[in-house]
Amino acid sequence: MEVRRGSGLGLSMLLVVLVCALLVMVPEVSATRFTVGSNMGWTTNVNYTIWAKDKHFYNGDWLFFVYDRNQMNVLEVNKTDYESCNADHPLHNWTRGAGRDVVPLNVTRHYYFISGKGFCYGGMKLAVRVENPPPPPTASPLNEKSSSPSFNLRGNYVLPAVFAVGAVWDAFVRFW
């Protein structure tokens, strides 16, 4: 009688299933990449105050500046230089030469951006306030007439547990 030993394929399959089960349990985290000025881009004759007015900028988001690289630039300045369109002493020059620059918003504070070379006076200036993301919604308290907690947590625990049990069973069957 021949004894069949488990192959490496069974073990690797088990690991894949366990990783998938863990990924199901990990909460979704996402950041937003805002294209400054939407389809108009970083250019003159756009009111960036109105563009930013209805948006919430959170720690971890990104600003994507699209502009004519031969004429314009992206400078981060302080509030005083923003208000006076002074590009002489920028805090950071985000211009990389391609006309497609990404600025990470990784600190909760006010950010001020202008384009030098006189374009700030034509409206190329943007101020955004970055804040921490809101906390996730909390579950409503259970009352005596509501369903059991295990039923409410079904998606969080049952599905990954089914995957894990299936993976263990598959590994058991393959090895024996």
Long-range contacts (C-beta under 8 A, 24 or more apart in sequence): 5-175, 6-171, 6-174, 6-175, 7-174, 9-174, 10-170, 10-171, 10-174, 10-175, 11-171, 13-167, 13-170, 13-171, 14-167, 14-168, 14-170, 14-171, 17-163, 17-164, 17-166, 17-167, 17-170, 18-163, 18-164, 18-167, 20-163, 21-160, 21-161, 21-163, 21-164, 21-167, 22-160, 24-159, 24-160, 24-163, 25-156, 25-160, 27-136, 31-58, 31-60, 31-61, 31-62, 32-58, 32-61, 32-62, 33-61, 33-62, 33-63, 33-64, 33-102, 34-61, 34-62, 34-63, 34-64, 35-64, 35-66, 36-63, 36-64, 36-65, 36-66, 36-126, 37-66, 41-65, 41-66, 41-67, 42-66, 42-67, 42-72, 42-74, 42-115, 42-124, 43-67, 43-68, 43-72, 43-124, 44-119, 44-122, 44-123, 44-124, 45-122, 45-123, 46-123, 46-124, 47-123, 48-123, 48-124, 48-125, 48-126, 48-127, 49-126, 49-127, 51-126, 52-126, 52-127, 52-128, 55-128, 56-131, 57-105, 57-128, 57-129, 57-130, 57-131, 58-105, 58-130, 58-131, 58-132, 58-133, 59-105, 59-106, 59-107, 59-108, 59-130, 59-131, 59-132, 59-133, 60-104, 60-105, 60-106, 60-133, 61-105, 61-130, 62-102, 62-103, 62-104, 62-105, 63-102, 63-103, 63-105, 63-111, 63-113, 63-126, 63-128, 64-100, 64-101, 64-102, 64-103, 65-94, 65-100, 65-101, 65-102, 65-103, 65-113, 66-99, 66-100, 67-99, 67-115, 68-99, 69-95, 69-97, 69-98, 69-99, 71-117, 71-119, 72-99, 72-115, 72-117, 72-119, 72-124, 73-115, 73-116, 73-117, 74-101, 74-103, 74-113, 74-115, 75-113, 75-114, 75-115, 75-116, 76-103, 76-111, 76-112, 76-113, 77-112, 77-113, 77-114, 78-112, 79-110, 79-112, 79-127, 81-112, 81-114, 82-112, 82-113, 82-114, 82-125, 82-127, 85-114, 85-120, 85-121, 85-125, 87-114, 87-115, 87-116, 87-117, 87-120, 90-116, 105-130, 108-132
